[in-house]
Amino acid sequence: MSKIRALVLTGYGLNCDHETAYAFELAGALSERVHINSLIEGNESLDNFNIMAFVGGFSWADDHGAGVIQAVRMKTNLGDKILEFIESGKLLLGICNGFQTIINLGLLPGLDNDYTNRCAALTYNDCGRFRNDWVYLKVNTDSPCVFTRDLTHMELPVRHGEGKFLADKAILDRISAQSMSVLQYALPNENPAGGKFPFNPNGSLNDIAGICDPTGKIFGLMPHPEAFIHPTNHPDYTRYHQRAKRTGKNIAQCGMPPLGIKIFENAVSYFA
């Protein structure tokens, strides 16, 4: 059976593309880093891929706002092709700057199957500064999200200055009613953070850390799943490692297992 192919965007201030491509490879996909210009100029086609990933970074230096210029450039040159990609039932993932971009494109929340209307925003953190920290996350098990199947909670790093999710009350109510709020910032006991800093690192409404569209095939999140795909990625790895040695347990039993990889595995296994 031919491998599932994952397109990982790169170019113009984006980073995390190598890590994201590697995560897809570990999950069993054939991943390819593709420059935005290669898609625009027709040197590469979305038709050749099953999954498309908008990665983290600072596209166009976040000029005019995080993900704004990337969204304008892609909508102007590739808007119809991206919509065709979605309509064909393929998967789309947006991480951090990628989440900001697909929100600006209007791909999320995608209410009423409208993937062109921007009705939400990701804006400056309430704390007024860039946050580089690890956060606890509660997973909505009622969500239709393909990427988070069999997950209930996880721990991932955030690295952003504009991660506060905003939408008017009517939009927030619909996101909640349709279980499209996939990830919430949480306390260590796995209860929602209730807006409490630093557990909610940006003041995001309803503690939203990630949402999906009504089909569950488009998923955007501010934390970085590609940054926790091995136990050694965690800052407390040495503590967990010593605890495992002294108790005779494996490291996953002594600390938070690297559940970031599960997001990529779920995407790949969806097509199986």
ROTOR-757803 format. One record per residue (C-alpha): residue in one letter; x, y, z. Coordinates in steps of 0.1 Angstrom, whole numbers. Each point is the difference from the previous one (the first is absolute). Layout:
% residues N
<"a"; <X; Y; Z>> ...
This chain:
% residues 272
<"m"; <0; 0; 0>> <"s"; <13; 34; -9>> <"k"; <9; 23; 29>> <"i"; <-22; 29; 11>> <"r"; <16; 32; -12>> <"a"; <3; 31; 22>> <"l"; <8; 34; -13>> <"v"; <18; 22; 26>> <"l"; <2; 37; -10>> <"t"; <32; 19; 2>> <"g"; <14; 34; -9>> <"y"; <0; 37; 10>> <"g"; <6; -1; 37>> <"l"; <-16; -33; 7>> <"n"; <18; -25; 22>> <"c"; <-8; -33; 17>> <"d"; <-4; -15; -35>> <"h"; <28; -25; 4>> <"e"; <-14; -11; 34>> <"t"; <-36; -3; -14>> <"a"; <12; -19; -31>> <"y"; <19; -24; 23>> <"a"; <-30; -5; 22>> <"f"; <-21; -10; -30>> <"e"; <28; -24; -11>> <"l"; <0; -16; 35>> <"a"; <-38; -4; -3>> <"g"; <5; -19; -32>> <"a"; <-6; 26; -27>> <"l"; <21; 11; -29>> <"s"; <5; 36; 8>> <"e"; <14; 27; -22>> <"r"; <10; 36; 9>> <"v"; <-14; 22; -28>> <"h"; <7; 37; -4>> <"i"; <-30; 22; -3>> <"n"; <13; 13; -33>> <"s"; <1; -36; -14>> <"l"; <-37; -2; 5>> <"i"; <-7; 35; -14>> <"e"; <21; -6; -31>> <"g"; <-14; -34; -6>> <"n"; <32; -19; 5>> <"e"; <-18; -21; 26>> <"s"; <-37; -8; 2>> <"l"; <-23; -6; 30>> <"d"; <-16; -28; -20>> <"n"; <30; -21; 8>> <"f"; <-5; 1; 38>> <"n"; <-24; -14; 26>> <"i"; <9; 24; 29>> <"m"; <11; 36; -1>> <"a"; <17; 16; 30>> <"f"; <4; 37; 7>> <"v"; <29; 2; 24>> <"g"; <12; 23; 27>> <"g"; <24; 29; -2>> <"f"; <-3; 37; -9>> <"s"; <-12; 1; -36>> <"w"; <10; 33; -16>> <"a"; <12; 10; 35>> <"d"; <-36; 2; 11>> <"d"; <-2; 34; -17>> <"h"; <-36; 14; 2>> <"g"; <-8; -27; 25>> <"a"; <9; -37; 4>> <"g"; <-8; -21; -31>> <"v"; <-17; 30; -18>> <"i"; <23; 3; -30>> <"q"; <3; -37; -4>> <"a"; <-38; -3; 0>> <"v"; <-4; 28; -26>> <"r"; <27; -15; -23>> <"m"; <-14; -35; 2>> <"k"; <-36; 11; -4>> <"t"; <8; 21; -30>> <"n"; <21; -26; -18>> <"l"; <-13; -33; 14>> <"g"; <-34; 6; 15>> <"d"; <-20; -21; -24>> <"k"; <25; -29; 1>> <"i"; <0; 0; 38>> <"l"; <-38; -1; 0>> <"e"; <1; -29; -25>> <"f"; <25; -18; 23>> <"i"; <-25; 3; 29>> <"e"; <-30; -10; -21>> <"s"; <17; -32; -11>> <"g"; <1; -11; 37>> <"k"; <37; 4; 6>> <"l"; <15; 12; 33>> <"l"; <14; 34; 9>> <"l"; <20; 8; 31>> <"g"; <10; 35; 13>> <"i"; <26; 3; 28>> <"c"; <6; 33; 18>> <"n"; <8; 25; -29>> <"g"; <-18; -26; -22>> <"f"; <-31; 3; 22>> <"q"; <2; 38; -2>> <"t"; <2; -3; -38>> <"i"; <-30; -24; -5>> <"i"; <-21; 22; 24>> <"n"; <9; 30; -22>> <"l"; <-9; -21; -31>> <"g"; <-34; -7; 14>> <"l"; <6; -38; 0>> <"l"; <-9; -2; 36>> <"p"; <-24; -2; 16>> <"g"; <-17; -9; -33>> <"l"; <-35; 4; 14>> <"d"; <-28; -9; -25>> <"n"; <27; -14; -23>> <"d"; <12; 36; -7>> <"y"; <38; -1; -4>> <"t"; <4; 35; -13>> <"n"; <-14; 22; 28>> <"r"; <23; 11; 28>> <"c"; <-21; 1; 32>> <"a"; <27; -6; 27>> <"a"; <34; 14; 8>> <"l"; <32; -8; 18>> <"t"; <14; 31; 16>> <"y"; <26; 14; 25>> <"n"; <4; -19; 32>> <"d"; <-16; 17; 30>> <"c"; <34; -2; 18>> <"g"; <14; 24; -26>> <"r"; <30; -22; -8>> <"f"; <11; -30; -19>> <"r"; <-5; -33; 19>> <"n"; <23; -30; -3>> <"d"; <-12; -25; 25>> <"w"; <-16; -34; 4>> <"v"; <-38; -2; 5>> <"y"; <-25; -27; 12>> <"l"; <-27; -7; -25>> <"k"; <-35; -16; 4>> <"v"; <-12; -18; -31>> <"n"; <-38; 1; -8>> <"t"; <-8; -36; -6>> <"d"; <-33; 9; -16>> <"s"; <17; 19; -27>> <"p"; <-1; -13; -36>> <"c"; <37; 9; -4>> <"v"; <18; -28; -19>> <"f"; <34; 10; 14>> <"t"; <-8; -4; 37>> <"r"; <-18; -34; 0>> <"d"; <7; -20; 32>> <"l"; <16; 29; 18>> <"t"; <-14; 15; 32>> <"h"; <28; 23; 11>> <"m"; <35; 9; -9>> <"e"; <29; 23; 7>> <"l"; <16; 21; -27>> <"p"; <21; 32; -4>> <"v"; <-13; 33; -12>> <"r"; <22; 27; -17>> <"h"; <-20; 30; -10>> <"g"; <-8; 36; 6>> <"e"; <-34; 0; -17>> <"g"; <-19; -30; 12>> <"k"; <-32; 14; 16>> <"f"; <-30; -15; -17>> <"l"; <-28; 25; -6>> <"a"; <-35; -2; -15>> <"d"; <-33; 15; 8>> <"k"; <-23; -18; 24>> <"a"; <-22; -15; -28>> <"i"; <30; -16; -17>> <"l"; <14; -12; 33>> <"d"; <-34; -16; 9>> <"r"; <-1; -18; -33>> <"i"; <35; -13; 4>> <"s"; <-8; -13; 34>> <"a"; <-34; -15; -10>> <"q"; <16; -19; -29>> <"s"; <29; -12; 21>> <"m"; <25; 18; -23>> <"s"; <20; 13; 29>> <"v"; <25; -29; -1>> <"l"; <27; 11; 25>> <"q"; <-3; 22; 31>> <"y"; <28; 13; 21>> <"a"; <-2; -19; 33>> <"l"; <12; -1; 36>> <"p"; <23; -28; 11>> <"n"; <-31; -19; 13>> <"e"; <-13; 0; -36>> <"n"; <-29; 24; 7>> <"p"; <-3; 30; -23>> <"a"; <23; 29; 9>> <"g"; <-29; 24; 4>> <"g"; <21; 28; -15>> <"k"; <26; -3; 28>> <"f"; <35; 11; -10>> <"p"; <24; -16; -8>> <"f"; <-20; -32; -5>> <"n"; <-19; 19; -26>> <"p"; <30; 18; -15>> <"n"; <-17; 26; -21>> <"g"; <-35; 7; 13>> <"s"; <-17; -20; -27>> <"l"; <-38; 0; 4>> <"n"; <-15; -32; 14>> <"d"; <36; -11; 5>> <"i"; <1; -10; -37>> <"a"; <33; -14; -12>> <"g"; <-12; -17; -31>> <"i"; <-31; -4; -21>> <"c"; <-12; -21; -30>> <"d"; <-26; 5; -27>> <"p"; <-33; -19; 2>> <"t"; <14; -29; -20>> <"g"; <30; -4; 23>> <"k"; <23; 0; -30>> <"i"; <15; 35; 5>> <"f"; <17; 5; 33>> <"g"; <19; 30; 13>> <"l"; <18; 3; 33>> <"m"; <24; 25; 16>> <"p"; <22; -26; 19>> <"h"; <27; -20; -19>> <"p"; <-7; -37; -2>> <"e"; <31; -5; -22>> <"a"; <21; 12; 30>> <"f"; <-10; -30; 22>> <"i"; <4; -32; -20>> <"h"; <27; -16; 23>> <"p"; <4; -1; 38>> <"t"; <33; 20; -3>> <"n"; <-19; 30; -14>> <"h"; <-16; 6; 35>> <"p"; <19; 24; 23>> <"d"; <-5; -24; 29>> <"y"; <13; -30; -19>> <"t"; <30; -6; 23>> <"r"; <-23; -1; 30>> <"y"; <-23; -25; -16>> <"h"; <29; -20; -12>> <"q"; <15; -3; 35>> <"r"; <-34; -8; 14>> <"a"; <-4; -28; -26>> <"k"; <34; -15; 8>> <"r"; <-7; 0; 38>> <"t"; <-34; -15; -2>> <"g"; <5; -25; -29>> <"k"; <-28; 16; -20>> <"n"; <2; 14; -36>> <"i"; <3; 37; -4>> <"a"; <-35; 5; -13>> <"q"; <-13; -14; 34>> <"c"; <21; 26; 19>> <"g"; <-9; 31; -19>> <"m"; <-20; 15; -28>> <"p"; <4; -22; -31>> <"p"; <9; 18; -33>> <"l"; <-36; 1; -13>> <"g"; <8; 26; -26>> <"i"; <9; -28; -24>> <"k"; <-36; -14; 3>> <"i"; <-14; 31; -18>> <"f"; <21; -10; -31>> <"e"; <-7; -37; 3>> <"n"; <-37; 7; 1>> <"a"; <2; 20; -32>> <"v"; <19; -27; -18>> <"s"; <-22; -29; 13>> <"y"; <-31; 19; -11>> <"f"; <7; -9; -36>> <"a"; <6; -37; 9>> 
